[in-house]
Amino acid sequence: MSGLKKLAGQTLWYGVPTIASRFLGYLMNLSLPFLFTRAATTADLTQVYSIIPFLSILFTYGLETAYFRFSQTEDRNKLYSTLSLSLFTTTLLFTLILYVFRGNIAEAAGLERHPQYVTWMCWIIFFDTLAALPFARLRQENRPRKYAMVRIAGIVVNILVVILFLGVIPGYAKSNPDSWASVIYNEDDPISYYLLGNVCGSVFTFLLLWKEFRDVTFSFSAELWKRVMNYSYPLIIVGLGGMINDMLSRLVYRHVVDVTPEQADKELGIFGNLYRLAVLVTVMIQAFRMAAEPFFFNQSKEENARKTYARVMKYFVIACCFMFLLIGLYRDVLEWIITIKSKEWGEGMYIVPLLALGNIFLGIYYNLSIWYKLTNKNMYGALITFSGAVITVVLNMVLIPRWHYLGAAVATFSCYLFMMIASYLLGQKHYPVPYARKKLLSYLVLVVLIYLIHRGLVMAWDNSVFNIVSATLLFGLFTAFVLRIERSELQGIPGLGKFFKGRS
């Protein structure tokens, strides 16, 4: 229990900045429907943020996970310096290549109208990549407080810059047309200031990690580097496949949907916003991963490691179920919020729960994937992710032209369902863990049934008050059910257990 308590505490610390980052970033993106009536205006921004994760995988080439793995057996100072020097060299090289070919990249990505976005993208990926290993080191050394402080500070700078350029300077420039504000503000391309805010936040984060950079020494171990590369190169395939599965629908949407270019831009802007509505699930998954990856490696030497992994999975699935219900039961509330300025932003809201459920499968897959990382069978992970990527590509190409938003959502759902099942079956063969399979499946089926029951009730009586009250009652019933089923487990949690002792 002490290990789980530690994991929970660290997940909270990593979760606060992760949730803040994703949620504030989400609020900035959620503000798009309030700032722009036409969804097509935001299509290029969605495209840029679909490209960045792919570049991040290539730029970091699996060194974060490799650092956790090799820090168990190698001298950590030598490992950190070797990997940092490697990452710094390749980041400079890759960024230079991106910058030189920025025109070609803009043309290939459909960003001809805003080629400057590629330049902003170069700076974002440059500073974010350099910060990757210092953040990994903070996680490995169990220093979540500094991790949280640095992350949140970068977020605050990001938000302040966006507010300054989109909320303060435009009004000042309009009132004072001959002032400095009129010189630096471009009213024809206000969305670019979202990217400028990101750059400023990334630079500030880099500066706050300066102490971690000072610890790098110019002692490069070629022998150690080769062993790390042999371990990490399959993780590049895993990462790229994961990004294909996560981002491809948004990356190719307007290129494969069978509508006019103007309508394609509109649908891409709407779909990007719909995808972000699943943010509660993805935020929790990301927060969990920040704490869980080093925790799993550190626990691998313990006698009851596999039982610990099974318990972690159960708590994780329960938390995801609550997140799914929050999104699904209050779907209409979310739709009301984003359609205040324009009704078109609410098109396709029916796919949000499907995307959220697919992302729960992705989170379960991340939990399951520890088996191939611990057993040095990363090629299995690459094979699973590559197979998922094939499913994603085929289904997106086939279904988006026919079903539009629903086609993209079905592709995401199907891919993550396959990856979860494949990882479970292979993992139980190579590194069996006693997961509570029947109970976890029961929870997942139950929350889907609760969501469907609520939609049936809303269809029978379309009343806003009834909608919210029935959603709250169903959410409360599920909460009571979980507390009753898990009462024996909850009794053993320090601080919380006293509330469940003696109850029948």
GUDO-829607 format. One line per field, with one value per residue (C-alpha): x, y, z; residue number from 1; residue in one letter. Coordinates in Angstrom, 3 decimals, decimal comma. Example, Ala and Ser with C-alpha at 12.3 -4.5 7.8 and 13.67 -1.06 7.14 Angstrom:
! residues 2
c1	12,300/13,670
c2	-4,500/-1,060
c3	7,800/7,140
midren	1/2
firo	a/s
END
This chain:
! residues 504
c1	0,000/2,885/4,012/0,523/0,240/3,531/2,348/-0,920/0,929/3,321/0,484/-1,136/2,042/2,615/-1,096/-1,481/0,863/-0,274/-3,928/-3,172/-1,198/-3,773/-6,753/-5,426/-4,281/-7,703/-9,328/-7,277/-8,465/-11,959/-11,843/-11,575/-15,349/-15,807/-13,306/-14,039/-17,454/-16,136/-14,463/-12,498/-10,375/-8,732/-7,978/-4,295/-3,708/-5,189/-2,870/0,233/-0,589/-1,110/2,435/4,300/3,782/5,260/8,330/8,619/8,888/11,638/13,530/13,573/13,904/12,858/15,525/13,118/12,050/15,624/16,808/14,372/15,422/19,212/19,211/18,451/21,869/24,165/25,900/23,195/25,538/27,333/24,032/22,465/25,448/25,759/22,105/21,966/24,908/23,312/19,956/21,455/23,442/20,558/18,112/20,321/20,677/16,999/15,819/18,209/16,843/13,280/14,096/15,890/12,998/10,223/8,728/8,472/6,990/4,375/3,377/3,200/1,135/-1,315/-0,037/0,769/-1,414/0,559/4,156/5,289/3,553/6,327/8,941/7,054/6,821/10,613/11,184/8,558/9,969/13,558/13,059/10,576/13,013/15,901/13,680/12,688/15,639/15,748/12,060/12,758/15,513/13,166/10,686/13,354/14,716/11,214/11,212/7,632/7,436/10,047/8,538/5,174/6,635/8,499/5,586/3,078/5,423/5,775/2,009/1,439/3,843/2,112/-1,314/-0,134/1,365/-1,838/-3,970/-1,644/-1,780/-5,408/-7,018/-5,028/-2,955/-5,771/-7,911/-4,950/-3,842/-7,338/-7,508/-3,929/-3,281/0,097/1,467/3,949/1,036/-0,045/3,447/3,736/0,101/-1,107/-4,886/-4,935/-3,482/-4,471/-4,251/-0,459/-0,309/-1,377/1,883/3,856/2,550/3,656/7,162/7,490/6,292/8,772/11,677/10,809/10,565/14,001/15,479/13,957/15,649/19,069/20,352/19,662/21,568/24,557/24,920/25,732/29,442/31,319/31,872/30,264/30,297/30,011/29,624/26,743/25,138/25,113/23,389/20,819/20,142/19,636/17,024/15,324/15,098/11,981/10,419/10,653/8,386/6,115/5,998/5,410/2,742/1,118/1,123/-0,342/-3,113/-3,675/-3,137/-3,617/-7,342/-6,717/-3,630/-5,329/-8,957/-9,287/-7,225/-9,485/-12,974/-15,076/-16,236/-15,150/-11,892/-13,887/-16,142/-13,099/-11,467/-14,671/-14,976/-11,325/-11,681/-14,800/-13,288/-10,158/-12,341/-14,452/-11,326/-10,216/-13,511/-12,162/-9,441/-10,452/-9,616/-6,411/-5,230/-5,596/-3,804/-0,902/-0,674/-0,649/2,084/4,350/4,375/3,812/6,692/9,536/7,392/6,956/10,682/11,536/8,965/10,170/12,679/10,104/8,709/5,042/5,622/3,073/0,335/1,119/0,759/-2,621/-3,897/-2,647/-4,567/-7,784/-7,598/-6,678/-9,674/-12,045/-10,733/-11,137/-14,717/-15,546/-13,933/-15,935/-19,190/-18,356/-17,886/-20,741/-23,455/-22,782/-22,233/-25,069/-23,649/-20,333/-22,162/-24,063/-20,800/-18,957/-21,922/-22,607/-21,103/-21,883/-23,975/-21,642/-19,074/-21,461/-21,689/-20,699/-20,910/-22,202/-18,675/-17,134/-18,054/-16,768/-13,445/-13,311/-13,885/-11,213/-8,777/-9,581/-8,480/-5,299/-4,690/-5,160/-2,700/-0,122/-0,568/-0,213/2,831/5,125/5,618/7,677/9,666/10,639/11,482/13,429/10,954/10,306/9,917/6,638/5,478/6,569/4,665/1,463/1,641/2,503/-0,484/-2,656/-1,297/-2,261/-5,804/-5,873/-4,664/-7,024/-10,111/-9,455/-9,056/-12,179/-14,509/-13,803/-15,042/-18,244/-18,987/-16,884/-16,520/-17,934/-15,506/-12,513/-13,896/-14,546/-10,979/-9,553/-11,812/-11,029/-7,276/-7,032/-9,339/-7,076/-3,896/-5,321/-6,382/-3,151/-0,952/-2,944/-2,704/1,006/1,769/0,083/2,245/5,602/5,051/1,801/0,179/-2,920/-5,236/-8,835/-10,059/-13,738/-14,163/-12,495/-14,620/-17,724/-16,886/-16,314/-19,527/-21,486/-20,431/-21,286/-24,736/-25,245/-24,362/-26,761/-29,553/-29,071/-29,196/-32,407/-33,946/-32,938/-34,403/-37,660/-37,893/-35,812/-35,675/-32,481/-33,215/-34,196/-31,045/-28,699/-30,603/-30,767/-27,072/-26,156/-28,293/-26,748/-23,261/-24,065/-25,400/-22,212/-20,132/-22,106/-21,750/-17,960/-17,593/-19,557/-17,686/-14,263/-15,020/-12,476/-9,736/-10,692/-10,531/-6,815/-6,015/-4,492/-6,681/-9,500/-10,083/-11,650/-14,702/-15,461/-14,732/-17,724/-20,026/-21,979
c2	0,000/2,377/2,037/2,802/5,748/7,104/6,612/8,382/11,300/11,628/11,298/14,248/16,307/15,422/15,678/19,232/20,767/18,309/19,041/22,749/22,615/20,623/22,368/25,898/25,019/23,505/26,699/28,680/26,380/26,378/30,144/29,784/29,337/32,553/34,533/33,212/32,599/30,467/27,184/27,186/30,041/27,654/24,819/25,708/25,918/22,430/21,250/22,642/20,988/17,720/17,886/18,839/15,488/13,588/15,802/15,392/11,603/11,931/14,603/12,692/9,173/7,278/8,709/9,470/5,844/4,681/6,990/5,390/1,915/2,387/4,504/1,261/-0,213/2,576/5,520/8,165/11,138/9,476/8,357/11,803/13,584/11,098/11,299/15,074/15,631/13,300/15,057/18,543/17,674/16,028/18,764/21,421/19,347/18,455/22,012/23,399/20,957/21,945/25,627/25,277/23,334/25,278/26,378/22,817/21,687/24,454/23,429/19,699/20,383/22,686/25,743/27,865/30,687/30,769/29,580/31,503/28,840/26,416/28,840/29,107/25,315/25,012/27,106/25,219/21,798/22,992/24,177/21,449/18,752/20,185/20,192/16,521/14,900/17,390/16,674/12,932/13,383/15,187/12,334/9,672/11,415/11,766/15,564/16,226/19,596/21,209/19,449/21,000/24,448/24,583/23,225/25,630/28,599/27,853/27,562/30,894/32,674/31,025/32,194/35,719/36,223/35,040/37,299/40,224/39,859/38,822/40,607/43,765/44,971/44,868/47,309/49,571/49,559/50,465/53,406/54,507/53,804/55,578/53,722/50,850/48,431/49,048/48,143/44,762/43,614/41,943/41,934/39,806/36,762/36,784/32,982/33,135/34,578/31,206/29,861/32,867/32,199/28,578/29,643/32,046/29,401/26,865/29,319/30,227/26,541/25,964/28,780/27,445/24,093/25,707/23,951/20,573/21,699/22,824/19,283/18,013/17,254/16,782/13,076/11,113/7,319/5,857/2,314/3,322/5,377/2,369/0,199/2,895/3,258/-0,491/-0,288/2,927/2,658/0,412/3,073/5,488/3,150/2,854/6,626/7,359/4,697/6,174/9,622/8,243/6,690/9,893/12,623/11,175/11,880/15,588/15,616/14,125/15,102/17,954/16,079/13,004/14,290/14,575/18,208/21,620/23,073/25,665/23,011/20,816/23,660/24,157/20,462/20,210/23,161/21,630/18,139/19,496/21,177/18,038/15,961/18,321/17,773/14,345/16,250/15,048/11,454/12,249/14,657/12,019/9,455/11,841/12,731/9,049/8,268/10,960/9,225/5,609/5,021/5,598/3,956/0,759/0,495/1,127/-1,447/-4,144/-5,490/-5,822/-9,229/-8,291/-6,081/-7,831/-7,618/-3,927/-3,450/-5,203/-2,938/0,150/-0,951/-1,352/2,112/3,589/2,034/3,177/6,742/6,616/5,404/8,455/10,703/9,047/9,602/13,258/13,769/11,557/12,470/16,213/16,213/18,635/21,095/21,052/21,598/24,579/26,173/25,913/27,040/30,333/32,342/30,028/26,866/25,303/24,521/21,928/19,820/16,204/16,340/12,765/11,471/12,887/9,933/7,502/9,359/9,402/5,645/5,049/7,089/4,971/1,947/3,861/4,514/0,822/0,017/2,331/0,427/-2,907/-1,828/-2,082/-5,787/-5,228/-2,378/-4,489/-7,569/-5,643/-6,767/-3,308/-4,701/-6,244/-2,788/-1,507/-4,328/-3,621/0,106/-0,356/-2,686/-0,092/2,541/0,417/0,144/3,914/4,752/2,355/3,286/7,028/6,804/4,676/6,122/9,887/10,424/8,540/9,387/12,542/13,132/9,713/7,988/9,597/8,693/5,057/4,791/6,064/3,792/0,671/1,239/1,668/-1,282/-3,498/-2,251/-2,844/-6,407/-7,290/-5,922/-7,804/-11,147/-10,838/-9,453/-12,361/-14,712/-13,026/-11,262/-12,423/-9,969/-10,969/-8,208/-8,270/-8,763/-9,554/-6,683/-4,180/-5,276/-4,996/-1,402/-0,439/-2,076/-0,507/3,077/2,621/1,314/4,242/6,665/4,970/4,941/8,669/9,385/7,363/9,372/12,669/11,577/10,669/14,043/16,883/19,102/20,816/20,505/16,846/16,267/17,586/16,068/12,610/12,803/13,714/10,920/8,315/9,579/9,344/5,793/4,678/6,328/4,502/1,218/1,550/2,534/-0,535/-2,969/-1,587/-1,078/-3,650/-2,007/1,476/0,428/-0,191/3,294/5,484/8,466/7,389/3,927/5,157/6,371/2,835/0,731/-0,765/-0,203/-3,095
c3	0,000/0,675/-2,930/-4,214/-1,830/-3,174/-6,762/-5,986/-4,405/-7,318/-9,828/-8,051/-8,266/-11,901/-12,530/-11,262/-13,865/-16,523/-15,859/-15,615/-18,848/-20,766/-19,189/-19,662/-23,141/-23,644/-22,377/-24,867/-27,613/-26,154/-26,413/-30,198/-30,569/-28,554/-30,635/-34,104/-35,562/-38,409/-37,450/-40,726/-39,340/-36,881/-39,334/-39,834/-36,081/-35,689/-38,465/-36,753/-33,451/-35,295/-36,694/-33,498/-31,691/-34,650/-34,589/-30,824/-31,196/-33,805/-31,876/-28,550/-30,105/-26,973/-24,663/-21,808/-21,364/-21,970/-19,191/-16,750/-17,857/-17,727/-14,578/-12,726/-13,629/-14,875/-13,285/-13,516/-13,972/-16,861/-18,368/-18,035/-19,598/-22,461/-23,397/-22,944/-25,297/-27,820/-27,594/-27,814/-30,953/-32,781/-31,779/-33,327/-36,494/-36,850/-36,133/-38,739/-41,315/-40,465/-40,765/-44,099/-45,601/-43,872/-47,187/-48,460/-45,141/-45,238/-48,762/-47,903/-44,766/-46,488/-44,619/-47,678/-46,319/-43,060/-43,688/-40,597/-38,503/-39,437/-38,062/-34,775/-34,762/-35,111/-31,988/-29,988/-30,792/-30,225/-26,641/-25,712/-26,842/-24,840/-21,746/-22,161/-20,352/-17,462/-16,867/-17,043/-14,491/-12,108/-12,445/-11,917/-8,827/-7,352/-7,440/-8,497/-6,727/-8,939/-11,926/-11,065/-10,427/-13,742/-15,758/-14,257/-14,643/-18,353/-18,681/-16,955/-19,324/-22,282/-21,106/-20,282/-23,745/-25,424/-23,210/-23,919/-27,705/-28,061/-25,129/-24,364/-27,325/-29,956/-27,989/-27,222/-30,875/-32,015/-29,581/-30,335/-34,037/-34,003/-30,958/-30,698/-30,346/-33,931/-35,121/-33,377/-33,668/-36,867/-36,919/-40,093/-38,319/-34,627/-34,318/-34,714/-31,199/-29,840/-31,251/-29,980/-26,472/-26,778/-27,833/-24,909/-22,469/-23,856/-23,627/-20,047/-19,103/-20,635/-18,529/-15,304/-15,937/-16,160/-13,033/-14,656/-17,758/-15,650/-14,340/-17,823/-18,212/-21,478/-20,840/-23,647/-23,402/-26,900/-25,540/-23,264/-26,031/-28,380/-25,781/-25,135/-28,863/-29,237/-26,510/-27,629/-31,411/-31,298/-29,058/-31,985/-33,943/-30,910/-30,538/-34,215/-34,394/-31,318/-32,868/-36,101/-34,078/-32,090/-34,661/-38,139/-38,294/-37,776/-39,980/-43,052/-42,425/-44,882/-47,479/-47,605/-46,769/-49,905/-49,639/-50,884/-49,429/-47,468/-45,951/-45,223/-43,275/-41,320/-40,464/-39,451/-37,086/-35,549/-35,290/-33,613/-31,008/-30,521/-29,965/-27,219/-25,408/-24,418/-22,542/-19,076/-19,952/-21,832/-19,136/-16,447/-18,615/-19,207/-15,516/-14,608/-17,147/-15,751/-12,370/-13,401/-15,821/-13,318/-10,597/-12,624/-13,289/-9,646/-8,494/-10,896/-8,352/-5,578/-4,658/-5,206/-8,240/-10,439/-7,823/-7,481/-11,236/-11,118/-8,335/-10,140/-13,231/-11,247/-9,702/-13,064/-14,840/-12,094/-12,391/-16,179/-15,786/-13,692/-16,299/-19,069/-17,190/-16,585/-20,312/-21,483/-18,978/-19,242/-22,997/-23,609/-21,073/-22,928/-26,205/-24,795/-23,653/-26,970/-29,099/-27,340/-30,212/-33,122/-33,406/-35,950/-33,242/-31,798/-34,934/-34,314/-30,502/-30,551/-31,269/-28,067/-25,784/-28,427/-28,536/-24,736/-24,526/-27,148/-25,088/-22,031/-24,064/-24,876/-21,186/-20,389/-23,163/-21,574/-18,321/-20,054/-22,063/-19,042/-19,828/-22,977/-21,441/-18,423/-20,486/-23,163/-25,831/-27,235/-30,748/-29,607/-28,640/-32,038/-33,752/-31,788/-32,428/-36,109/-36,522/-34,805/-37,172/-40,178/-38,789/-38,222/-41,734/-43,497/-41,484/-41,733/-45,504/-45,895/-43,269/-43,204/-46,805/-45,905/-42,290/-41,712/-37,919/-37,029/-39,393/-37,680/-34,238/-35,221/-36,546/-33,243/-31,181/-33,240/-33,188/-29,415/-28,775/-30,892/-29,216/-25,744/-26,528/-28,352/-25,563/-22,925/-24,737/-25,490/-22,049/-20,284/-22,353/-21,723/-18,373/-16,729/-14,315/-12,261/-13,518/-12,227/-15,775/-15,098/-12,654/-14,988/-17,934/-15,743/-14,823/-18,457/-19,660/-16,801/-17,557/-21,236/-20,265/-17,879/-20,682/-23,110/-20,508/-19,974/-23,702/-23,908/-21,083/-22,701/-26,038/-24,277/-22,514/-23,924/-20,850/-19,660/-15,928/-16,284/-18,352/-15,658/-12,697/-14,269/-15,193/-11,619/-10,163/-12,470/-11,666/-7,946/-8,320/-10,041/-7,313/-4,609/-6,486/-6,771/-3,115/-2,085/-4,340/-3,423/0,281/1,468/-0,605/0,527/4,177/3,792/2,487/5,234/6,070/3,756/5,199/8,455/6,535/5,324/8,393/10,068/7,084/5,663
midren	1/2/3/4/5/6/7/8/9/10/11/12/13/14/15/16/17/18/19/20/21/22/23/24/25/26/27/28/29/30/31/32/33/34/35/36/37/38/39/40/41/42/43/44/45/46/47/48/49/50/51/52/53/54/55/56/57/58/59/60/61/62/63/64/65/66/67/68/69/70/71/72/73/74/75/76/77/78/79/80/81/82/83/84/85/86/87/88/89/90/91/92/93/94/95/96/97/98/99/100/101/102/103/104/105/106/107/108/109/110/111/112/113/114/115/116/117/118/119/120/121/122/123/124/125/126/127/128/129/130/131/132/133/134/135/136/137/138/139/140/141/142/143/144/145/146/147/148/149/150/151/152/153/154/155/156/157/158/159/160/161/162/163/164/165/166/167/168/169/170/171/172/173/174/175/176/177/178/179/180/181/182/183/184/185/186/187/188/189/190/191/192/193/194/195/196/197/198/199/200/201/202/203/204/205/206/207/208/209/210/211/212/213/214/215/216/217/218/219/220/221/222/223/224/225/226/227/228/229/230/231/232/233/234/235/236/237/238/239/240/241/242/243/244/245/246/247/248/249/250/251/252/253/254/255/256/257/258/259/260/261/262/263/264/265/266/267/268/269/270/271/272/273/274/275/276/277/278/279/280/281/282/283/284/285/286/287/288/289/290/291/292/293/294/295/296/297/298/299/300/301/302/303/304/305/306/307/308/309/310/311/312/313/314/315/316/317/318/319/320/321/322/323/324/325/326/327/328/329/330/331/332/333/334/335/336/337/338/339/340/341/342/343/344/345/346/347/348/349/350/351/352/353/354/355/356/357/358/359/360/361/362/363/364/365/366/367/368/369/370/371/372/373/374/375/376/377/378/379/380/381/382/383/384/385/386/387/388/389/390/391/392/393/394/395/396/397/398/399/400/401/402/403/404/405/406/407/408/409/410/411/412/413/414/415/416/417/418/419/420/421/422/423/424/425/426/427/428/429/430/431/432/433/434/435/436/437/438/439/440/441/442/443/444/445/446/447/448/449/450/451/452/453/454/455/456/457/458/459/460/461/462/463/464/465/466/467/468/469/470/471/472/473/474/475/476/477/478/479/480/481/482/483/484/485/486/487/488/489/490/491/492/493/494/495/496/497/498/499/500/501/502/503/504
firo	m/s/g/l/k/k/l/a/g/q/t/l/w/y/g/v/p/t/i/a/s/r/f/l/g/y/l/m/n/l/s/l/p/f/l/f/t/r/a/a/t/t/a/d/l/t/q/v/y/s/i/i/p/f/l/s/i/l/f/t/y/g/l/e/t/a/y/f/r/f/s/q/t/e/d/r/n/k/l/y/s/t/l/s/l/s/l/f/t/t/t/l/l/f/t/l/i/l/y/v/f/r/g/n/i/a/e/a/a/g/l/e/r/h/p/q/y/v/t/w/m/c/w/i/i/f/f/d/t/l/a/a/l/p/f/a/r/l/r/q/e/n/r/p/r/k/y/a/m/v/r/i/a/g/i/v/v/n/i/l/v/v/i/l/f/l/g/v/i/p/g/y/a/k/s/n/p/d/s/w/a/s/v/i/y/n/e/d/d/p/i/s/y/y/l/l/g/n/v/c/g/s/v/f/t/f/l/l/l/w/k/e/f/r/d/v/t/f/s/f/s/a/e/l/w/k/r/v/m/n/y/s/y/p/l/i/i/v/g/l/g/g/m/i/n/d/m/l/s/r/l/v/y/r/h/v/v/d/v/t/p/e/q/a/d/k/e/l/g/i/f/g/n/l/y/r/l/a/v/l/v/t/v/m/i/q/a/f/r/m/a/a/e/p/f/f/f/n/q/s/k/e/e/n/a/r/k/t/y/a/r/v/m/k/y/f/v/i/a/c/c/f/m/f/l/l/i/g/l/y/r/d/v/l/e/w/i/i/t/i/k/s/k/e/w/g/e/g/m/y/i/v/p/l/l/a/l/g/n/i/f/l/g/i/y/y/n/l/s/i/w/y/k/l/t/n/k/n/m/y/g/a/l/i/t/f/s/g/a/v/i/t/v/v/l/n/m/v/l/i/p/r/w/h/y/l/g/a/a/v/a/t/f/s/c/y/l/f/m/m/i/a/s/y/l/l/g/q/k/h/y/p/v/p/y/a/r/k/k/l/l/s/y/l/v/l/v/v/l/i/y/l/i/h/r/g/l/v/m/a/w/d/n/s/v/f/n/i/v/s/a/t/l/l/f/g/l/f/t/a/f/v/l/r/i/e/r/s/e/l/q/g/i/p/g/l/g/k/f/f/k/g/r/s
END
